[in-house]
Amino acid sequence: MRKIGLLPRLIIAIIAGIIIGSIAPVWVVRLLATFNGIFGNFLGFAIPLIIIGFVAPGIGDLGSGAGRLLAITAGIAYLSTVVAGVTAFFASSAVLPMILTPGSLTINAENPEEALVAGFFSVDMPPIFGVMTALLIAFTIGIGIAVINGDTIKKFMNEFQQIIEKLIINIIIPLLPFHILGIFANMTHAGQVATIMSVFAKVFAMIIVLHIIILAVQYLIGGSFAGGNPFRLLKNMIPAYFTAIGTQSSAATIPVTLEQTKKNGVSDGVADFVIPLCATIHLSGSTITLVSCSMAVMLLNGKMVNLGSMFPFILMLGITMVAAPGVPGGAVMAALGLLESMLGFDQNLLALMIALYLAQDSFGTACNVTGDGAIALMVNRISGYKLKS
């Protein structure tokens, strides 16, 4: 089963969940709900560990090579990520209310036939500390590693990161399809599946359009600043875009991104530095997806969505997702803590969010890596180089 890609497994899980929720007796749905409850509690326990495992080593690694070029590249990448998130907010604010029905997934507790089925039992798995505590610990350790250039704690955190990656790759990711299956079976049983499938298609289409728009803007700025034709430069990055769709990994796409960036005339030294770094810290496509999907989920559940709550979330996304792209579904995994603590998502909403995000994860990755080439154009010019003809 694991030889099948994650996206096909999720699609199979969604279809199976709809079928089971439509024809299976209540006790089957309840059994799946029991698994969902246990897995959801385990996910809640793991979220603070995921945050520390990703963020602390990521910040520490950035600081280890501290210098003017690093600061400039990281600053541009972070600004690009935040701008993409804010763009997604305004676009989603304008478009989502027109294509989705606010509050359409809110459960009417007075009608037992439409209520989600509860599990047979639950197993409490309280996290060792809260999400905000985990973020503060991660920032403190990461910045500390960068400042003192500590080797011992850096090795410890790198090994801890490897443990967390194994946890995600070998436990959480394989069990996710079963979790999604249970969620969709329960939603189908509650009569909500038509709304969910409609949401998937509409939000997916809007996100792809936003990806294309943000890439056009990035290359208009990067190309104009570097003194090249933005459309030709963007066209040269198409191989990297489609490679990322196939690999679903920024890290695995680095060789192709690097080759196409150099074809765009960027200095070898600048390209060799910027592309691997941005594969870790530049997440404009993933941020667009996370912001759009989270707003869709909130709107469907009757939650208030405004810039006051979303802007801090966007600012934090650019930090917490550092080092996450190397792991399948890493961006949304790193964002779970923020979704829970800043936007008030419960386990059902987190599961729906994961399904929405992973359904188009490869396109977000493709947007990320293609945008890396635009950043390389800007850094190349700032470093005093002109594009090679």
Secondary structure, 3 states (H helix, E strand, C coil): CCCCCHHHHHHHHHHHHHHHHHHCCHHHHHHHHHHHHHHHHHHHHHHHHHHHHHHHHHHHHHHHCCCHHHHHHHHHHHHHHHHHHHHHHHHHHHHHHHHCCCCCCCCCCCCHHHCCCCCCCCCCCCCCCCHHHHHHHHHHHHHHHHHHCCHHHHHHHHHHHHHHHHHHHHHHHHHHHHHHHHHHHHHHHCCCHHHHHHHHHHHHHHHHHHHHHHHHHHHHHHHHHHCCCHHHHHHHCHHHHHHHHHHCCHHHHHHHHHHHHHHCCCCHHHHHHHHHHHHHHCCHHHHHHHHHHHHHHHHHCCCCCCHHHHHHHHHHHHHHCCCHHHCCCHHHHHHHHHHHHHCCCCHHHHHHHHHHHHCCHHHHHHHHHHHHHHHHHHHHHHCCCCCCC
